């Protein structure tokens, strides 16, 4: 039951953050959220969802922070 709740929550998080990316900070935050969700799902399959989420968040935040607006722009973030 906990795995279903975790997977559902992370899926909603991914969908909510999927349309972000006007500034470097926006891309880092949305990359971290998407990476955490993907990492948690991957980690869930291996029995370590928290570790997967942490690794995914780090990789996603790094990828978002290292890009500029012309490379990745998914529109206005939902929090603005």
N, CA, C and O atoms as CSV, one atom per row, in Angstrom:
chain,resi,resn,atom,element,x,y,z
A,1,UNK,N,N,0.817,-1.189,0.000
A,1,UNK,CA,C,0.000,0.000,0.000
A,1,UNK,C,C,0.866,1.260,0.000
A,1,UNK,O,O,0.555,2.226,-0.697
A,2,UNK,N,N,1.958,1.255,0.784
A,2,UNK,CA,C,2.835,2.426,0.824
A,2,UNK,C,C,3.491,2.683,-0.527
A,2,UNK,O,O,3.701,3.836,-0.905
A,3,UNK,N,N,3.813,1.629,-1.250
A,3,UNK,CA,C,4.428,1.798,-2.568
A,3,UNK,C,C,3.454,2.450,-3.536
A,3,UNK,O,O,3.857,3.280,-4.352
A,4,UNK,N,N,2.195,2.092,-3.459
A,4,UNK,CA,C,1.189,2.687,-4.339
A,4,UNK,C,C,1.049,4.180,-4.040
A,4,UNK,O,O,0.979,4.994,-4.960
A,5,UNK,N,N,1.008,4.534,-2.776
A,5,UNK,CA,C,0.888,5.938,-2.384
A,5,UNK,C,C,2.122,6.713,-2.827
A,5,UNK,O,O,1.996,7.816,-3.359
A,6,UNK,N,N,3.297,6.163,-2.620
A,6,UNK,CA,C,4.545,6.816,-3.021
A,6,UNK,C,C,4.597,7.010,-4.532
A,6,UNK,O,O,4.930,8.095,-5.008
A,7,UNK,N,N,4.275,5.981,-5.273
A,7,UNK,CA,C,4.308,6.070,-6.725
A,7,UNK,C,C,3.303,7.092,-7.243
A,7,UNK,O,O,3.621,7.869,-8.143
A,8,UNK,N,N,2.110,7.100,-6.691
A,8,UNK,CA,C,1.093,8.065,-7.096
A,8,UNK,C,C,1.520,9.486,-6.772
A,8,UNK,O,O,1.375,10.384,-7.601
A,9,UNK,N,N,2.043,9.693,-5.582
A,9,UNK,CA,C,2.485,11.029,-5.179
A,9,UNK,C,C,3.598,11.534,-6.080
A,9,UNK,O,O,3.577,12.688,-6.507
A,10,UNK,N,N,4.554,10.695,-6.367
A,10,UNK,CA,C,5.658,11.114,-7.217
A,10,UNK,C,C,5.216,11.351,-8.645
A,10,UNK,O,O,5.747,12.238,-9.313
A,11,UNK,N,N,4.270,10.591,-9.123
A,11,UNK,CA,C,3.751,10.810,-10.470
A,11,UNK,C,C,3.055,12.159,-10.570
A,11,UNK,O,O,3.217,12.868,-11.563
A,12,UNK,N,N,2.287,12.517,-9.556
A,12,UNK,CA,C,1.625,13.826,-9.544
A,12,UNK,C,C,2.644,14.952,-9.457
A,12,UNK,O,O,2.463,16.001,-10.075
A,13,UNK,N,N,3.703,14.745,-8.704
A,13,UNK,CA,C,4.770,15.737,-8.610
A,13,UNK,C,C,5.428,15.945,-9.967
A,13,UNK,O,O,5.688,17.082,-10.361
A,14,UNK,N,N,5.696,14.882,-10.669
A,14,UNK,CA,C,6.314,14.982,-11.992
A,14,UNK,C,C,5.407,15.763,-12.936
A,14,UNK,O,O,5.878,16.638,-13.662
A,15,UNK,N,N,4.128,15.460,-12.934
A,15,UNK,CA,C,3.199,16.163,-13.802
A,15,UNK,C,C,3.084,17.635,-13.433
A,15,UNK,O,O,2.977,18.494,-14.308
A,16,UNK,N,N,3.107,17.922,-12.150
A,16,UNK,CA,C,2.993,19.309,-11.699
A,16,UNK,C,C,4.203,20.149,-12.046
A,16,UNK,O,O,4.068,21.345,-12.304
A,17,UNK,N,N,5.364,19.558,-12.057
A,17,UNK,CA,C,6.592,20.299,-12.342
A,17,UNK,C,C,7.030,20.183,-13.788
A,17,UNK,O,O,8.055,20.750,-14.168
A,18,UNK,N,N,6.299,19.484,-14.577
A,18,UNK,CA,C,6.727,19.225,-15.944
A,18,UNK,C,C,6.703,20.422,-16.864
A,18,UNK,O,O,7.300,20.362,-17.939
A,19,UNK,N,N,6.043,21.509,-16.499
A,19,UNK,CA,C,5.931,22.669,-17.380
A,19,UNK,C,C,6.722,23.852,-16.849
A,19,UNK,O,O,6.227,24.979,-16.874
A,20,UNK,N,N,7.922,23.626,-16.375
A,20,UNK,CA,C,8.728,24.688,-15.773
A,20,UNK,C,C,10.001,24.888,-16.558
A,20,UNK,O,O,10.498,23.962,-17.199
A,21,UNK,N,N,10.542,26.124,-16.507
A,21,UNK,CA,C,11.845,26.296,-17.106
A,21,UNK,C,C,12.183,27.627,-17.706
A,21,UNK,O,O,12.832,27.656,-18.751
A,22,UNK,N,N,11.785,28.745,-17.114
A,22,UNK,CA,C,12.150,30.044,-17.672
A,22,UNK,C,C,13.523,30.527,-17.221
A,22,UNK,O,O,14.204,31.206,-17.989
A,23,UNK,N,N,13.944,30.210,-16.037
A,23,UNK,CA,C,15.249,30.655,-15.536
A,23,UNK,C,C,16.066,29.437,-15.119
A,23,UNK,O,O,15.566,28.313,-15.078
A,24,UNK,N,N,17.336,29.691,-14.810
A,24,UNK,CA,C,18.202,28.593,-14.374
A,24,UNK,C,C,17.661,27.960,-13.096
A,24,UNK,O,O,17.664,26.738,-12.952
A,25,UNK,N,N,17.198,28.793,-12.174
A,25,UNK,CA,C,16.632,28.270,-10.927
A,25,UNK,C,C,15.390,27.445,-11.165
A,25,UNK,O,O,15.211,26.396,-10.547
A,26,UNK,N,N,14.521,27.911,-12.065
A,26,UNK,CA,C,13.311,27.152,-12.395
A,26,UNK,C,C,13.668,25.784,-12.969
A,26,UNK,O,O,13.078,24.768,-12.601
A,27,UNK,N,N,14.639,25.775,-13.874
A,27,UNK,CA,C,15.034,24.500,-14.480
A,27,UNK,C,C,15.686,23.573,-13.467
A,27,UNK,O,O,15.503,22.357,-13.529
A,28,UNK,N,N,16.453,24.142,-12.527
A,28,UNK,CA,C,17.073,23.306,-11.489
A,28,UNK,C,C,16.013,22.695,-10.583
A,28,UNK,O,O,16.093,21.517,-10.234
A,29,UNK,N,N,15.015,23.500,-10.201
A,29,UNK,CA,C,13.944,22.993,-9.323
A,29,UNK,C,C,13.107,21.944,-10.044
A,29,UNK,O,O,12.828,20.879,-9.493
A,30,UNK,N,N,12.707,22.246,-11.272
A,30,UNK,CA,C,11.876,21.271,-11.988
A,30,UNK,C,C,12.681,20.023,-12.331
A,30,UNK,O,O,12.145,18.915,-12.305
A,31,UNK,N,N,13.963,20.189,-12.654
A,31,UNK,CA,C,14.819,19.026,-12.915
A,31,UNK,C,C,14.967,18.155,-11.684
A,31,UNK,O,O,14.955,16.927,-11.772
A,32,UNK,N,N,15.110,18.808,-10.518
A,32,UNK,CA,C,15.208,18.046,-9.266
A,32,UNK,C,C,13.917,17.283,-9.000
A,32,UNK,O,O,13.959,16.121,-8.596
A,33,UNK,N,N,12.779,17.918,-9.219
A,33,UNK,CA,C,11.493,17.249,-8.989
A,33,UNK,C,C,11.264,16.086,-9.927
A,33,UNK,O,O,10.853,15.003,-9.511
A,34,UNK,N,N,11.535,16.321,-11.192
A,34,UNK,CA,C,11.359,15.248,-12.171
A,34,UNK,C,C,12.357,14.129,-11.917
A,34,UNK,O,O,12.006,12.951,-11.975
A,35,UNK,N,N,13.605,14.503,-11.634
A,35,UNK,CA,C,14.628,13.496,-11.352
A,35,UNK,C,C,14.315,12.686,-10.106
A,35,UNK,O,O,14.536,11.475,-10.075
A,36,UNK,N,N,13.795,13.355,-9.073
A,36,UNK,CA,C,13.434,12.640,-7.849
A,36,UNK,C,C,12.314,11.644,-8.110
A,36,UNK,O,O,12.335,10.524,-7.599
A,37,UNK,N,N,11.345,12.055,-8.900
A,37,UNK,CA,C,10.245,11.147,-9.213
A,37,UNK,C,C,10.693,9.937,-10.012
A,37,UNK,O,O,10.337,8.800,-9.703
A,38,UNK,N,N,11.474,10.203,-11.037
A,38,UNK,CA,C,11.972,9.100,-11.864
A,38,UNK,C,C,12.903,8.198,-11.050
A,38,UNK,O,O,12.839,6.972,-11.144
A,39,UNK,N,N,13.775,8.831,-10.245
A,39,UNK,CA,C,14.690,8.046,-9.413
A,39,UNK,C,C,13.974,7.206,-8.379
A,39,UNK,O,O,14.376,6.077,-8.098
A,40,UNK,N,N,12.905,7.762,-7.806
A,40,UNK,CA,C,12.146,7.012,-6.803
A,40,UNK,C,C,11.446,5.808,-7.425
A,40,UNK,O,O,11.407,4.726,-6.839
A,41,UNK,N,N,10.899,6.009,-8.610
A,41,UNK,CA,C,10.244,4.886,-9.283
A,41,UNK,C,C,11.268,3.814,-9.641
A,41,UNK,O,O,11.023,2.624,-9.443
A,42,UNK,N,N,12.413,4.238,-10.165
A,42,UNK,CA,C,13.469,3.278,-10.477
A,42,UNK,C,C,13.994,2.594,-9.229
A,42,UNK,O,O,14.229,1.386,-9.222
A,43,UNK,N,N,14.179,3.384,-8.161
A,43,UNK,CA,C,14.640,2.824,-6.897
A,43,UNK,C,C,13.616,1.901,-6.271
A,43,UNK,O,O,13.973,0.932,-5.601
A,44,UNK,N,N,12.341,2.198,-6.487
A,44,UNK,CA,C,11.269,1.354,-5.967
A,44,UNK,C,C,11.345,-0.048,-6.557
A,44,UNK,O,O,11.082,-1.043,-5.882
A,45,UNK,N,N,11.707,-0.098,-7.823
A,45,UNK,CA,C,11.842,-1.405,-8.472
A,45,UNK,C,C,13.011,-2.201,-7.907
A,45,UNK,O,O,13.007,-3.431,-7.941
A,46,UNK,N,N,14.011,-1.494,-7.387
A,46,UNK,CA,C,15.180,-2.155,-6.822
A,46,UNK,C,C,15.124,-2.249,-5.304
A,46,UNK,O,O,16.038,-2.795,-4.686
A,47,UNK,N,N,14.063,-1.723,-4.695
A,47,UNK,CA,C,13.904,-1.801,-3.255
A,47,UNK,C,C,14.526,-0.653,-2.480
A,47,UNK,O,O,14.684,-0.759,-1.263
A,48,UNK,N,N,14.886,0.444,-3.144
A,48,UNK,CA,C,15.506,1.585,-2.471
A,48,UNK,C,C,14.963,2.893,-3.046
A,48,UNK,O,O,15.706,3.627,-3.698
A,49,UNK,N,N,13.671,3.202,-2.816
A,49,UNK,CA,C,13.092,4.396,-3.440
A,49,UNK,C,C,13.671,5.712,-2.931
A,49,UNK,O,O,13.790,6.659,-3.708
A,50,UNK,N,N,14.031,5.801,-1.664
A,50,UNK,CA,C,14.576,7.056,-1.143
A,50,UNK,C,C,15.952,7.350,-1.723
A,50,UNK,O,O,16.253,8.492,-2.068
A,51,UNK,N,N,16.776,6.332,-1.830
A,51,UNK,CA,C,18.089,6.517,-2.420
A,51,UNK,C,C,17.965,6.887,-3.898
A,51,UNK,O,O,18.683,7.757,-4.392
A,52,UNK,N,N,17.060,6.226,-4.584
A,52,UNK,CA,C,16.817,6.548,-5.993
A,52,UNK,C,C,16.328,7.969,-6.171
A,52,UNK,O,O,16.748,8.662,-7.099
A,53,UNK,N,N,15.436,8.414,-5.281
A,53,UNK,CA,C,14.926,9.782,-5.350
A,53,UNK,C,C,16.040,10.791,-5.105
A,53,UNK,O,O,16.111,11.814,-5.787
A,54,UNK,N,N,16.901,10.516,-4.148
A,54,UNK,CA,C,17.998,11.436,-3.841
A,54,UNK,C,C,18.970,11.542,-5.015
A,54,UNK,O,O,19.388,12.641,-5.377
A,55,UNK,N,N,19.322,10.431,-5.595
A,55,UNK,CA,C,20.235,10.439,-6.737
A,55,UNK,C,C,19.580,11.134,-7.929
A,55,UNK,O,O,20.208,11.959,-8.593
A,56,UNK,N,N,18.330,10.803,-8.195
A,56,UNK,CA,C,17.607,11.426,-9.310
A,56,UNK,C,C,17.458,12.923,-9.136
A,56,UNK,O,O,17.585,13.672,-10.104
A,57,UNK,N,N,17.189,13.374,-7.915
A,57,UNK,CA,C,17.057,14.806,-7.658
A,57,UNK,C,C,18.371,15.526,-7.913
A,57,UNK,O,O,18.385,16.610,-8.496
A,58,UNK,N,N,19.463,14.934,-7.485
A,58,UNK,CA,C,20.769,15.550,-7.719
A,58,UNK,C,C,21.113,15.651,-9.190
A,58,UNK,O,O,21.585,16.688,-9.656
A,59,UNK,N,N,20.877,14.582,-9.915
A,59,UNK,CA,C,21.171,14.577,-11.348
A,59,UNK,C,C,20.253,15.551,-12.086
A,59,UNK,O,O,20.703,16.292,-12.959
A,60,UNK,N,N,18.971,15.548,-11.735
A,60,UNK,CA,C,18.017,16.449,-12.391
A,60,UNK,C,C,18.304,17.913,-12.104
A,60,UNK,O,O,18.220,18.748,-13.005
A,61,UNK,N,N,18.643,18.237,-10.858
A,61,UNK,CA,C,18.967,19.618,-10.513
A,61,UNK,C,C,20.225,20.069,-11.237
A,61,UNK,O,O,20.297,21.197,-11.725
A,62,UNK,N,N,21.208,19.192,-11.307
A,62,UNK,CA,C,22.431,19.527,-12.031
A,62,UNK,C,C,22.173,19.765,-13.508
A,62,UNK,O,O,22.690,20.718,-14.090
A,63,UNK,N,N,21.381,18.906,-14.106
A,63,UNK,CA,C,21.069,19.068,-15.528
A,63,UNK,C,C,20.290,20.354,-15.769
A,63,UNK,O,O,20.541,21.058,-16.747
A,64,UNK,N,N,19.348,20.665,-14.887
A,64,UNK,CA,C,18.578,21.901,-15.037
A,64,UNK,C,C,19.428,23.142,-14.853
A,64,UNK,O,O,19.254,24.129,-15.568
A,65,UNK,N,N,20.344,23.098,-13.899
A,65,UNK,CA,C,21.185,24.261,-13.624
A,65,UNK,C,C,22.233,24.482,-14.714
A,65,UNK,O,O,22.687,25.610,-14.910
A,66,UNK,N,N,22.618,23.440,-15.413
A,66,UNK,CA,C,23.658,23.559,-16.437
A,66,UNK,C,C,23.115,23.899,-17.820
A,66,UNK,O,O,23.884,23.990,-18.777
A,67,UNK,N,N,21.816,24.087,-17.941
A,67,UNK,CA,C,21.221,24.432,-19.225
A,67,UNK,C,C,20.803,25.892,-19.225
A,67,UNK,O,O,20.668,26.508,-18.168
A,68,UNK,N,N,20.600,26.443,-20.417
A,68,UNK,CA,C,20.072,27.802,-20.484
A,68,UNK,C,C,18.718,27.795,-21.187
A,68,UNK,O,O,18.260,26.765,-21.682
A,69,UNK,N,N,18.092,28.969,-21.217
A,69,UNK,CA,C,16.718,29.054,-21.706
A,69,UNK,C,C,16.578,28.598,-23.159
A,69,UNK,O,O,15.550,28.029,-23.529
A,70,UNK,N,N,17.584,28.836,-23.973
A,70,UNK,CA,C,17.488,28.446,-25.383
A,70,UNK,C,C,17.591,26.936,-25.581
A,70,UNK,O,O,17.147,26.416,-26.605
A,71,UNK,N,N,18.170,26.230,-24.616
A,71,UNK,CA,C,18.294,24.785,-24.735
A,71,UNK,C,C,17.037,24.065,-24.252
A,71,UNK,O,O,16.549,23.145,-24.908
A,72,UNK,N,N,16.519,24.490,-23.098
A,72,UNK,CA,C,15.333,23.846,-22.521
A,72,UNK,C,C,14.407,24.927,-21.992
A,72,UNK,O,O,14.771,25.664,-21.075
A,73,UNK,N,N,13.205,25.029,-22.567
A,73,UNK,CA,C,12.210,25.975,-22.068
A,73,UNK,C,C,10.847,25.308,-22.188
A,73,UNK,O,O,10.272,25.230,-23.273
A,74,UNK,N,N,10.352,24.841,-21.082
A,74,UNK,CA,C,9.068,24.133,-21.077
A,74,UNK,C,C,7.910,25.036,-20.669
A,74,UNK,O,O,6.819,24.553,-20.365
A,75,UNK,N,N,8.145,26.339,-20.662
A,75,UNK,CA,C,7.060,27.272,-20.363
A,75,UNK,C,C,7.129,27.835,-18.952
A,75,UNK,O,O,8.090,27.617,-18.215
A,76,UNK,N,N,6.089,28.558,-18.607
A,76,UNK,CA,C,6.018,29.211,-17.293
A,76,UNK,C,C,5.758,28.189,-16.193
A,76,UNK,O,O,4.879,27.340,-16.340
A,77,UNK,N,N,6.524,28.258,-15.069
A,77,UNK,CA,C,6.305,27.322,-13.978
A,77,UNK,C,C,4.937,27.517,-13.324
A,77,UNK,O,O,4.378,28.613,-13.361
A,78,UNK,N,N,4.405,26.462,-12.730
A,78,UNK,CA,C,3.078,26.560,-12.120
A,78,UNK,C,C,3.074,27.430,-10.880
A,78,UNK,O,O,2.009,27.884,-10.461
A,79,UNK,N,N,4.251,27.685,-10.266
A,79,UNK,CA,C,4.284,28.467,-9.043
A,79,UNK,C,C,4.427,29.968,-9.318
A,79,UNK,O,O,4.508,30.747,-8.369
A,80,UNK,N,N,4.459,30.392,-10.566
A,80,UNK,CA,C,4.586,31.825,-10.885
A,80,UNK,C,C,3.338,32.356,-11.493
A,80,UNK,O,O,3.268,33.540,-11.823
